[in-house]
Amino acid sequence: MTSDHAATGDHAADHGHDPAEIDKHVRVYITVFVALMVLTVVTVAISYLHLAVPMAVAVALFVATVKGTLVAGYFMHLLSEKKLILAVLALTVAFFFVLLALPVLTHSNGFWIHE
């Protein structure tokens, strides 16, 4: 009795596991990993600049956003997902920014604070 894979030819070719394609994906993952390491070094280097607190927080959030985007896009494969997954992700990001804005709104003009 022969298996279907033996009858149809090379197993790797049947499932799109061409060695060149695998090498391409590995190179992408290594490049993203190196970029994440460089951004980690940048984060540490920025901490030695003694920036003003608002500027330090803004720069740290920017670097963290870039790193998070790389992780989500490549390691979590969100770049190749369907539109519904991306819509749910966008909604999550929108709610995140709304939650970040709530303390600013309550602190700046006391809109929700009744003393």
N, CA, C and O atoms as a printed pandas DataFrame, in Angstrom:
     atom_number atom_name residue_name chain_id  residue_number  x_coord  y_coord  z_coord
0              1         N          MET        A               1    0.849   -1.173    0.000
1              2        CA          MET        A               1    0.000    0.000    0.000
2              3         C          MET        A               1    0.896    1.237    0.000
3              4         O          MET        A               1    1.798    1.353    0.829
4              5         N          THR        A               2    0.647    2.159   -0.927
5              6        CA          THR        A               2    1.444    3.377   -1.010
6              7         C          THR        A               2    0.652    4.552   -0.469
7              8         O          THR        A               2   -0.576    4.579   -0.553
8              9         N          SER        A               3    1.356    5.514    0.080
9             10        CA          SER        A               3    0.671    6.702    0.591
10            11         C          SER        A               3    0.377    7.655   -0.553
11            12         O          SER        A               3    0.953    7.546   -1.636
12            13         N          ASP        A               4   -0.522    8.584   -0.300
13            14        CA          ASP        A               4   -0.866    9.578   -1.314
14            15         C          ASP        A               4    0.332   10.463   -1.640
15            16         O          ASP        A               4    0.499   10.892   -2.781
16            17         N          HIS        A               5    1.170   10.736   -0.632
17            18        CA          HIS        A               5    2.322   11.602   -0.855
18            19         C          HIS        A               5    3.334   10.928   -1.783
19            20         O          HIS        A               5    3.938   11.584   -2.631
20            21         N          ALA        A               6    3.511    9.644   -1.622
21            22        CA          ALA        A               6    4.458    8.933   -2.478
22            23         C          ALA        A               6    3.926    8.865   -3.906
23            24         O          ALA        A               6    4.697    8.911   -4.865
24            25         N          ALA        A               7    2.602    8.756   -4.045
25            26        CA          ALA        A               7    2.016    8.632   -5.366
26            27         C          ALA        A               7    2.025    9.962   -6.118
27            28         O          ALA        A               7    2.125    9.980   -7.345
28            29         N          THR        A               8    1.921   11.062   -5.395
29            30        CA          THR        A               8    1.830   12.363   -6.068
30            31         C          THR        A               8    3.169   13.047   -6.232
31            32         O          THR        A               8    3.241   14.090   -6.881
32            33         N          GLY        A               9    4.206   12.513   -5.680
33            34        CA          GLY        A               9    5.518   13.125   -5.848
34            35         C          GLY        A               9    6.072   13.629   -4.531
35            36         O          GLY        A               9    5.779   13.079   -3.469
36            37         N          ASP        A              10    6.858   14.659   -4.605
37            38        CA          ASP        A              10    7.566   15.208   -3.452
38            39         C          ASP        A              10    6.584   15.813   -2.446
39            40         O          ASP        A              10    5.727   16.618   -2.811
40            41         N          HIS        A              11    6.713   15.424   -1.197
41            42        CA          HIS        A              11    5.851   15.914   -0.124
42            43         C          HIS        A              11    6.006   17.419    0.060
43            44         O          HIS        A              11    5.012   18.116    0.263
44            45         N          ALA        A              12    7.225   17.931   -0.005
45            46        CA          ALA        A              12    7.468   19.358    0.213
46            47         C          ALA        A              12    6.806   20.192   -0.880
47            48         O          ALA        A              12    6.276   21.267   -0.599
48            49         N          ALA        A              13    6.831   19.719   -2.103
49            50        CA          ALA        A              13    6.239   20.473   -3.206
50            51         C          ALA        A              13    4.720   20.507   -3.101
51            52         O          ALA        A              13    4.096   21.485   -3.514
52            53         N          ASP        A              14    4.108   19.440   -2.547
53            54        CA          ASP        A              14    2.661   19.387   -2.421
54            55         C          ASP        A              14    2.132   20.432   -1.448
55            56         O          ASP        A              14    1.019   20.927   -1.628
56            57         N          HIS        A              15    2.894   20.776   -0.434
57            58        CA          HIS        A              15    2.406   21.664    0.612
58            59         C          HIS        A              15    3.068   23.030    0.589
59            60         O          HIS        A              15    2.953   23.770    1.566
60            61         N          GLY        A              16    3.752   23.392   -0.478
61            62        CA          GLY        A              16    4.367   24.695   -0.601
62            63         C          GLY        A              16    5.562   24.896    0.308
63            64         O          GLY        A              16    5.886   26.030    0.660
64            65         N          HIS        A              17    6.221   23.818    0.692
65            66        CA          HIS        A              17    7.387   23.905    1.559
66            67         C          HIS        A              17    8.671   23.851    0.751
67            68         O          HIS        A              17    9.572   23.064    1.039
68            69         N          ASP        A              18    8.740   24.690   -0.253
69            70        CA          ASP        A              18    9.931   24.790   -1.076
70            71         C          ASP        A              18   11.073   25.323   -0.212
71            72         O          ASP        A              18   10.877   26.294    0.518
72            73         N          PRO        A              19   12.259   24.715   -0.276
73            74        CA          PRO        A              19   13.379   25.188    0.559
74            75         C          PRO        A              19   13.690   26.671    0.367
75            76         O          PRO        A              19   14.052   27.346    1.332
76            77         N          ALA        A              20   13.562   27.186   -0.833
77            78        CA          ALA        A              20   13.815   28.614   -1.067
78            79         C          ALA        A              20   12.781   29.473   -0.343
79            80         O          ALA        A              20   13.106   30.531    0.196
80            81         N          GLU        A              21   11.542   29.010   -0.336
81            82        CA          GLU        A              21   10.472   29.740    0.358
82            83         C          GLU        A              21   10.689   29.720    1.869
83            84         O          GLU        A              21   10.465   30.724    2.544
84            85         N          ILE        A              22   11.115   28.602    2.386
85            86        CA          ILE        A              22   11.405   28.491    3.820
86            87         C          ILE        A              22   12.569   29.399    4.185
87            88         O          ILE        A              22   12.522   30.084    5.207
88            89         N          ASP        A              23   13.612   29.414    3.364
89            90        CA          ASP        A              23   14.754   30.300    3.610
90            91         C          ASP        A              23   14.326   31.760    3.621
91            92         O          ASP        A              23   14.819   32.549    4.427
92            93         N          LYS        A              24   13.413   32.119    2.731
93            94        CA          LYS        A              24   12.914   33.497    2.674
94            95         C          LYS        A              24   12.203   33.862    3.975
95            96         O          LYS        A              24   12.412   34.948    4.516
96            97         N          HIS        A              25   11.362   32.957    4.475
97            98        CA          HIS        A              25   10.638   33.222    5.730
98            99         C          HIS        A              25   11.599   33.300    6.908
99           100         O          HIS        A              25   11.436   34.144    7.789
100          101         N          VAL        A              26   12.584   32.437    6.925
101          102        CA          VAL        A              26   13.564   32.458    8.018
102          103         C          VAL        A              26   14.341   33.771    8.002
103          104         O          VAL        A              26   14.606   34.350    9.055
104          105         N          ARG        A              27   14.707   34.241    6.812
105          106        CA          ARG        A              27   15.411   35.532    6.716
106          107         C          ARG        A              27   14.552   36.671    7.248
107          108         O          ARG        A              27   15.057   37.567    7.924
108          109         N          VAL        A              28   13.256   36.640    6.946
109          110        CA          VAL        A              28   12.345   37.680    7.447
110          111         C          VAL        A              28   12.292   37.636    8.966
111          112         O          VAL        A              28   12.378   38.677    9.617
112          113         N          TYR        A              29   12.152   36.438    9.542
113          114        CA          TYR        A              29   12.087   36.316   10.996
114          115         C          TYR        A              29   13.384   36.776   11.655
115          116         O          TYR        A              29   13.353   37.434   12.695
116          117         N          ILE        A              30   14.511   36.438   11.061
117          118        CA          ILE        A              30   15.803   36.867   11.619
118          119         C          ILE        A              30   15.936   38.384   11.515
119          120         O          ILE        A              30   16.429   39.023   12.446
120          121         N          THR        A              31   15.506   38.969   10.402
121          122        CA          THR        A              31   15.556   40.420   10.244
122          123         C          THR        A              31   14.686   41.120   11.278
123          124         O          THR        A              31   15.104   42.115   11.870
124          125         N          VAL        A              32   13.487   40.613   11.499
125          126        CA          VAL        A              32   12.600   41.203   12.507
126          127         C          VAL        A              32   13.212   41.057   13.891
127          128         O          VAL        A              32   13.157   41.989   14.693
128          129         N          PHE        A              33   13.792   39.903   14.181
129          130        CA          PHE        A              33   14.441   39.690   15.478
130          131         C          PHE        A              33   15.580   40.687   15.688
131          132         O          PHE        A              33   15.712   41.268   16.765
132          133         N          VAL        A              34   16.394   40.879   14.664
133          134        CA          VAL        A              34   17.506   41.836   14.766
134          135         C          VAL        A              34   16.964   43.250   14.966
135          136         O          VAL        A              34   17.511   44.016   15.759
136          137         N          ALA        A              35   15.891   43.600   14.252
137          138        CA          ALA        A              35   15.278   44.921   14.421
138          139         C          ALA        A              35   14.770   45.102   15.850
139          140         O          ALA        A              35   14.910   46.181   16.425
140          141         N          LEU        A              36   14.182   44.055   16.425
141          142        CA          LEU        A              36   13.707   44.132   17.808
142          143         C          LEU        A              36   14.868   44.306   18.780
143          144         O          LEU        A              36   14.758   45.055   19.751
144          145         N          MET        A              37   15.959   43.629   18.530
145          146        CA          MET        A              37   17.136   43.789   19.398
146          147         C          MET        A              37   17.715   45.196   19.278
147          148         O          MET        A              37   18.107   45.793   20.280
148          149         N          VAL        A              38   17.771   45.721   18.067
149          150        CA          VAL        A              38   18.276   47.087   17.868
150          151         C          VAL        A              38   17.369   48.081   18.584
151          152         O          VAL        A              38   17.854   49.000   19.244
152          153         N          LEU        A              39   16.066   47.903   18.460
153          154        CA          LEU        A              39   15.130   48.809   19.142
154          155         C          LEU        A              39   15.235   48.690   20.657
155          156         O          LEU        A              39   15.018   49.673   21.365
156          157         N          THR        A              40   15.562   47.515   21.164
157          158        CA          THR        A              40   15.783   47.357   22.598
158          159         C          THR        A              40   17.016   48.142   23.030
159          160         O          THR        A              40   17.004   48.805   24.067
160          161         N          VAL        A              41   18.071   48.065   22.242
161          162        CA          VAL        A              41   19.275   48.845   22.534
162          163         C          VAL        A              41   18.967   50.339   22.455
163          164         O          VAL        A              41   19.459   51.116   23.274
164          165         N          VAL        A              42   18.159   50.748   21.478
165          166        CA          VAL        A              42   17.759   52.156   21.358
166          167         C          VAL        A              42   16.980   52.591   22.601
167          168         O          VAL        A              42   17.190   53.692   23.110
168          169         N          THR        A              43   16.093   51.741   23.086
169          170        CA          THR        A              43   15.329   52.067   24.283
170          171         C          THR        A              43   16.250   52.293   25.474
171          172         O          THR        A              43   16.087   53.263   26.214
172          173         N          VAL        A              44   17.202   51.414   25.657
173          174        CA          VAL        A              44   18.150   51.564   26.763
174          175         C          VAL        A              44   18.997   52.820   26.568
175          176         O          VAL        A              44   19.246   53.553   27.525
176          177         N          ALA        A              45   19.439   53.073   25.343
177          178        CA          ALA        A              45   20.263   54.258   25.074
178          179         C          ALA        A              45   19.488   55.542   25.346
179          180         O          ALA        A              45   20.046   56.509   25.864
180          181         N          ILE        A              46   18.219   55.554   25.001
181          182        CA          ILE        A              46   17.393   56.739   25.239
182          183         C          ILE        A              46   17.246   57.004   26.743
183          184         O          ILE        A              46   17.136   58.156   27.162
184          185         N          SER        A              47   17.242   55.957   27.536
185          186        CA          SER        A              47   17.112   56.156   28.985
186          187         C          SER        A              47   18.308   56.902   29.573
187          188         O          SER        A              47   18.197   57.519   30.632
188          189         N          TYR        A              48   19.446   56.847   28.890
189          190        CA          TYR        A              48   20.638   57.558   29.352
190          191         C          TYR        A              48   20.687   59.014   28.884
191          192         O          TYR        A              48   21.581   59.756   29.288
192          193         N          LEU        A              49   19.747   59.431   28.045
193          194        CA          LEU        A              49   19.741   60.801   27.546
194          195         C          LEU        A              49   19.162   61.799   28.544
195          196         O          LEU        A              49   19.339   63.006   28.381
196          197         N          HIS        A              50   18.479   61.317   29.562
197          198        CA          HIS        A              50   17.870   62.159   30.596
198          199         C          HIS        A              50   16.943   63.207   29.976
199          200         O          HIS        A              50   17.071   64.403   30.235
200          201         N          LEU        A              51   16.028   62.738   29.169
201          202        CA          LEU        A              51   15.037   63.620   28.555
202          203         C          LEU        A              51   14.011   64.049   29.592
203          204         O          LEU        A              51   13.883   63.426   30.646
204          205         N          ALA        A              52   13.285   65.107   29.290
205          206        CA          ALA        A              52   12.159   65.498   30.145
206          207         C          ALA        A              52   11.147   64.355   30.152
207          208         O          ALA        A              52   11.026   63.612   29.178
208          209         N          VAL        A              53   10.430   64.228   31.250
209          210        CA          VAL        A              53    9.524   63.078   31.419
210          211         C          VAL        A              53    8.510   62.956   30.279
211          212         O          VAL        A              53    8.358   61.860   29.740
212          213         N          PRO        A              54    7.807   64.027   29.884
213          214        CA          PRO        A              54    6.851   63.855   28.768
214          215         C          PRO        A              54    7.523   63.386   27.478
215          216         O          PRO        A              54    6.982   62.546   26.759
216          217         N          MET        A              55    8.702   63.930   27.192
217          218        CA          MET        A              55    9.409   63.520   25.977
218          219         C          MET        A              55    9.893   62.075   26.095
219          220         O          MET        A              55    9.807   61.315   25.131
220          221         N          ALA        A              56   10.391   61.697   27.251
221          222        CA          ALA        A              56   10.863   60.321   27.462
222          223         C          ALA        A              56    9.712   59.332   27.310
223          224         O          ALA        A              56    9.880   58.271   26.709
224          225         N          VAL        A              57    8.554   59.671   27.849
225          226        CA          VAL        A              57    7.391   58.786   27.729
226          227         C          VAL        A              57    6.952   58.689   26.269
227          228         O          VAL        A              57    6.630   57.603   25.786
228          229         N          ALA        A              58    6.939   59.824   25.567
229          230        CA          ALA        A              58    6.529   59.810   24.161
230          231         C          ALA        A              58    7.476   58.958   23.318
231          232         O          ALA        A              58    7.032   58.169   22.484
232          233         N          VAL        A              59    8.774   59.118   23.535
233          234        CA          VAL        A              59    9.754   58.337   22.767
234          235         C          VAL        A              59    9.647   56.859   23.122
235          236         O          VAL        A              59    9.704   56.003   22.239
236          237         N          ALA        A              60    9.492   56.557   24.403
237          238        CA          ALA        A              60    9.370   55.163   24.832
238          239         C          ALA        A              60    8.118   54.514   24.244
239          240         O          ALA        A              60    8.164   53.363   23.810
240          241         N          LEU        A              61    7.003   55.243   24.225
241          242        CA          LEU        A              61    5.774   54.701   23.644
242          243         C          LEU        A              61    5.914   54.505   22.134
243          244         O          LEU        A              61    5.382   53.544   21.578
244          245         N          PHE        A              62    6.623   55.410   21.480
245          246        CA          PHE        A              62    6.832   55.255   20.041
246          247         C          PHE        A              62    7.648   53.997   19.742
247          248         O          PHE        A              62    7.281   53.202   18.877
248          249         N          VAL        A              63    8.754   53.824   20.463
249          250        CA          VAL        A              63    9.606   52.648   20.244
250          251         C          VAL        A              63    8.825   51.372   20.585
251          252         O          VAL        A              63    8.915   50.376   19.867
252          253         N          ALA        A              64    8.064   51.408   21.677
253          254        CA          ALA        A              64    7.271   50.232   22.062
254          255         C          ALA        A              64    6.202   49.926   21.015
255          256         O          ALA        A              64    5.911   48.760   20.748
256          257         N          THR        A              65    5.619   50.961   20.425
257          258        CA          THR        A              65    4.612   50.750   19.382
258          259         C          THR        A              65    5.234   50.108   18.145
259          260         O          THR        A              65    4.647   49.203   17.551
260          261         N          VAL        A              66    6.411   50.570   17.760
261          262        CA          VAL        A              66    7.098   49.967   16.609
262          263         C          VAL        A              66    7.428   48.507   16.901
263          264         O          VAL        A              66    7.212   47.636   16.059
264          265         N          LYS        A              67    7.951   48.242   18.096
265          266        CA          LYS        A              67    8.284   46.858   18.450
266          267         C          LYS        A              67    7.036   45.987   18.503
267          268         O          LYS        A              67    7.052   44.857   18.014
268          269         N          GLY        A              68    5.962   46.494   19.085
269          270        CA          GLY        A              68    4.713   45.727   19.142
270          271         C          GLY        A              68    4.143   45.453   17.766
271          272         O          GLY        A              68    3.597   44.379   17.514
272          273         N          THR        A              69    4.269   46.429   16.874
273          274        CA          THR        A              69    3.793   46.242   15.504
274          275         C          THR        A              69    4.592   45.159   14.794
275          276         O          THR        A              69    4.025   44.342   14.068
276          277         N          LEU        A              70    5.903   45.148   14.997
277          278        CA          LEU        A              70    6.732   44.099   14.392
278          279         C          LEU        A              70    6.345   42.718   14.919
279          280         O          LEU        A              70    6.209   41.766   14.149
280          281         N          VAL        A              71    6.171   42.619   16.224
281          282        CA          VAL        A              71    5.812   41.322   16.819
282          283         C          VAL        A              71    4.445   40.868   16.317
283          284         O          VAL        A              71    4.287   39.723   15.891
284          285         N          ALA        A              72    3.454   41.763   16.366
285          286        CA          ALA        A              72    2.108   41.385   15.933
286          287         C          ALA        A              72    2.065   41.077   14.437
287          288         O          ALA        A              72    1.409   40.126   14.013
288          289         N          GLY        A              73    2.753   41.868   13.657
289          290        CA          GLY        A              73    2.688   41.685   12.212
290          291         C          GLY        A              73    3.380   40.439   11.719
291          292         O          GLY        A              73    2.848   39.722   10.871
292          293         N          TYR        A              74    4.574   40.170   12.248
293          294        CA          TYR        A              74    5.361   39.054   11.711
294          295         C          TYR        A              74    5.271   37.792   12.558
295          296         O          TYR        A              74    5.003   36.717   12.020
296          297         N          PHE        A              75    5.486   37.890   13.861
297          298        CA          PHE        A              75    5.493   36.680   14.688
298          299         C          PHE        A              75    4.080   36.167   14.982
299          300         O          PHE        A              75    3.883   34.969   15.187
300          301         N          MET        A              76    3.098   37.077   15.003
301          302        CA          MET        A              76    1.712   36.657   15.211
302          303         C          MET        A              76    0.957   36.560   13.879
303          304         O          MET        A              76   -0.241   36.274   13.863
304          305         N          HIS        A              77    1.655   36.796   12.772
305          306        CA          HIS        A              77    1.136   36.624   11.408
306          307         C          HIS        A              77   -0.085   37.481   11.103
307          308         O          HIS        A              77   -0.947   37.063   10.331
308          309         N          LEU        A              78   -0.177   38.677   11.696
309          310        CA          LEU        A              78   -1.327   39.533   11.420
310          311         C          LEU        A              78   -1.254   40.183   10.038
311          312         O          LEU        A              78   -2.274   40.638    9.520
312          313         N          LEU        A              79   -0.082   40.230    9.445
313          314        CA          LEU        A              79    0.027   40.812    8.103
314          315         C          LEU        A              79   -0.698   39.974    7.057
315          316         O          LEU        A              79   -1.101   40.492    6.016
316          317         N          SER        A              80   -0.864   38.695    7.325
317          318        CA          SER        A              80   -1.511   37.825    6.347
318          319         C          SER        A              80   -2.916   37.409    6.774
319          320         O          SER        A              80   -3.485   36.480    6.200
320          321         N          GLU        A              81   -3.472   38.072    7.757
321          322        CA          GLU        A              81   -4.808   37.698    8.248
322          323         C          GLU        A              81   -5.908   38.318    7.394
323          324         O          GLU        A              81   -5.675   39.198    6.566
324          325         N          LYS        A              82   -7.100   37.822    7.633
325          326        CA          LYS        A              82   -8.267   38.324    6.916
326          327         C          LYS        A              82   -8.699   39.676    7.495
327          328         O          LYS        A              82   -8.256   40.074    8.572
328          329         N          LYS        A              83   -9.556   40.357    6.772
329          330        CA          LYS        A              83   -9.983   41.707    7.151
330          331         C          LYS        A              83  -10.730   41.728    8.482
331          332         O          LYS        A              83  -10.636   42.718    9.207
332          333         N          LEU        A              84  -11.460   40.689    8.825
333          334        CA          LEU        A              84  -12.214   40.672   10.077
334          335         C          LEU        A              84  -11.275   40.718   11.278
335          336         O          LEU        A              84  -11.532   41.442   12.240
336          337         N          ILE        A              85  -10.199   39.959   11.228
337          338        CA          ILE        A              85   -9.225   39.972   12.318
338          339         C          ILE        A              85   -8.605   41.354   12.450
339          340         O          ILE        A              85   -8.431   41.857   13.560
340          341         N          LEU        A              86   -8.271   41.968   11.319
341          342        CA          LEU        A              86   -7.673   43.301   11.349
342          343         C          LEU        A              86   -8.666   44.341   11.870
343          344         O          LEU        A              86   -8.269   45.287   12.550
344          345         N          ALA        A              87   -9.955   44.174   11.557
345          346        CA          ALA        A              87  -10.975   45.092   12.069
346          347         C          ALA        A              87  -11.096   44.967   13.586
347          348         O          ALA        A              87  -11.233   45.975   14.280
348          349         N          VAL        A              88  -11.048   43.757   14.100
349          350        CA          VAL        A              88  -11.105   43.546   15.541
350          351         C          VAL        A              88   -9.868   44.151   16.208
351          352         O          VAL        A              88   -9.968   44.757   17.275
352          353         N          LEU        A              89   -8.725   43.990   15.591
353          354        CA          LEU        A              89   -7.496   44.593   16.111
354          355         C          LEU        A              89   -7.602   46.115   16.115
355          356         O          LEU        A              89   -7.209   46.751   17.093
356          357         N          ALA        A              90   -8.117   46.707   15.057
357          358        CA          ALA        A              90   -8.276   48.164   14.986
358          359         C          ALA        A              90   -9.248   48.656   16.055
359          360         O          ALA        A              90   -9.021   49.703   16.662
360          361         N          LEU        A              91  -10.316   47.918   16.289
361          362        CA          LEU        A              91  -11.267   48.286   17.341
362          363         C          LEU        A              91  -10.603   48.229   18.710
363          364         O          LEU        A              91  -10.848   49.092   19.553
364          365         N          THR        A              92   -9.780   47.241   18.934
365          366        CA          THR        A              92   -9.041   47.130   20.196
366          367         C          THR        A              92   -8.112   48.320   20.389
367          368         O          THR        A              92   -8.029   48.875   21.485
368          369         N          VAL        A              93   -7.420   48.706   19.341
369          370        CA          VAL        A              93   -6.521   49.864   19.418
370          371         C          VAL        A              93   -7.318   51.134   19.690
371          372         O          VAL        A              93   -6.884   51.978   20.473
372          373         N          ALA        A              94   -8.475   51.280   19.054
373          374        CA          ALA        A              94   -9.318   52.462   19.285
374          375         C          ALA        A              94   -9.761   52.522   20.749
375          376         O          ALA        A              94   -9.688   53.583   21.368
376          377         N          PHE        A              95  -10.214   51.411   21.303
377          378        CA          PHE        A              95  -10.611   51.395   22.717
378          379         C          PHE        A              95   -9.427   51.675   23.630
379          380         O          PHE        A              95   -9.589   52.313   24.671
380          381         N          PHE        A              96   -8.250   51.213   23.261
381          382        CA          PHE        A              96   -7.051   51.487   24.046
382          383         C          PHE        A              96   -6.798   52.991   24.119
383          384         O          PHE        A              96   -6.520   53.522   25.194
384          385         N          PHE        A              97   -6.892   53.674   22.987
385          386        CA          PHE        A              97   -6.664   55.122   22.987
386          387         C          PHE        A              97   -7.764   55.865   23.739
387          388         O          PHE        A              97   -7.492   56.888   24.368
388          389         N          VAL        A              98   -8.995   55.374   23.686
389          390        CA          VAL        A              98  -10.070   55.981   24.469
390          391         C          VAL        A              98   -9.764   55.847   25.959
391          392         O          VAL        A              98   -9.938   56.801   26.717
392          393         N          LEU        A              99   -9.313   54.679   26.375
393          394        CA          LEU        A              99   -8.972   54.484   27.785
394          395         C          LEU        A              99   -7.778   55.339   28.197
395          396         O          LEU        A              99   -7.722   55.805   29.335
396          397         N          LEU        A             100   -6.824   55.555   27.295
397          398        CA          LEU        A             100   -5.707   56.445   27.594
398          399         C          LEU        A             100   -6.179   57.892   27.727
399          400         O          LEU        A             100   -5.621   58.651   28.518
400          401         N          ALA        A             101   -7.182   58.276   26.976
401          402        CA          ALA        A             101   -7.661   59.655   26.989
402          403         C          ALA        A             101   -8.520   59.969   28.209
403          404         O          ALA        A             101   -8.623   61.137   28.583
404          405         N          LEU        A             102   -9.131   58.990   28.836
405          406        CA          LEU        A             102  -10.023   59.255   29.969
406          407         C          LEU        A             102   -9.339   60.018   31.108
407          408         O          LEU        A             102   -9.905   61.011   31.567
408          409         N          PRO        A             103   -8.174   59.624   31.586
409          410        CA          PRO        A             103   -7.547   60.406   32.658
410          411         C          PRO        A             103   -7.197   61.829   32.231
411          412         O          PRO        A             103   -7.264   62.758   33.036
412          413         N          VAL        A             104   -6.826   61.997   30.970
413          414        CA          VAL        A             104   -6.500   63.343   30.486
414          415         C          VAL        A             104   -7.743   64.222   30.533
415          416         O          VAL        A             104   -7.677   65.380   30.943
416          417         N          LEU        A             105   -8.857   63.677   30.117
417          418        CA          LEU        A             105  -10.102   64.451   30.136
418          419         C          LEU        A             105  -10.540   64.785   31.556
419          420         O          LEU        A             105  -10.993   65.899   31.817
420          421         N          THR        A             106  -10.411   63.848   32.459
421          422        CA          THR        A             106  -10.859   64.100   33.826
422          423         C          THR        A             106   -9.896   65.010   34.578
423          424         O          THR        A             106  -10.313   65.736   35.480
424          425         N          HIS        A             107   -8.635   64.983   34.228
425          426        CA          HIS        A             107   -7.648   65.800   34.940
426          427         C          HIS        A             107   -7.596   67.227   34.407
427          428         O          HIS        A             107   -7.418   68.161   35.188
428          429         N          SER        A             108   -7.744   67.417   33.118
429          430        CA          SER        A             108   -7.536   68.735   32.537
430          431         C          SER        A             108   -8.665   69.717   32.858
431          432         O          SER        A             108   -8.388   70.881   33.148
432          433         N          ASN        A             109   -9.918   69.286   32.815
433          434        CA          ASN        A             109  -10.996   70.226   33.065
434          435         C          ASN        A             109  -11.970   69.756   34.147
435          436         O          ASN        A             109  -12.942   70.453   34.437
436          437         N          GLY        A             110  -11.736   68.616   34.735
437          438        CA          GLY        A             110  -12.601   68.127   35.805
438          439         C          GLY        A             110  -14.013   67.825   35.343
439          440         O          GLY        A             110  -14.955   67.939   36.127
440          441         N          PHE        A             111  -14.177   67.444   34.090
441          442        CA          PHE        A             111  -15.517   67.225   33.531
442          443         C          PHE        A             111  -16.319   66.211   34.348
443          444         O          PHE        A             111  -17.507   66.423   34.595
444          445         N          TRP        A             112  -15.679   65.101   34.776
445          446        CA          TRP        A             112  -16.397   64.087   35.512
446          447         C          TRP        A             112  -16.167   64.157   37.017
447          448         O          TRP        A             112  -16.698   63.344   37.773
448          449         N          ILE        A             113  -15.376   65.127   37.442
449          450        CA          ILE        A             113  -15.052   65.230   38.858
450          451         C          ILE        A             113  -15.956   66.278   39.509
451          452         O          ILE        A             113  -15.913   67.456   39.157
452          453         N          HIS        A             114  -16.771   65.833   40.458
453          454        CA          HIS        A             114  -17.658   66.753   41.193
454          455         C          HIS        A             114  -17.247   66.723   42.649
455          456         O          HIS        A             114  -17.360   65.694   43.315
456          457         N          GLU        A             115  -16.771   67.851   43.139
457          458        CA          GLU        A             115  -16.341   67.896   44.530
458          459         C          GLU        A             115  -17.324   68.646   45.374
459          460         O          GLU        A             115  -17.122   68.785   46.580
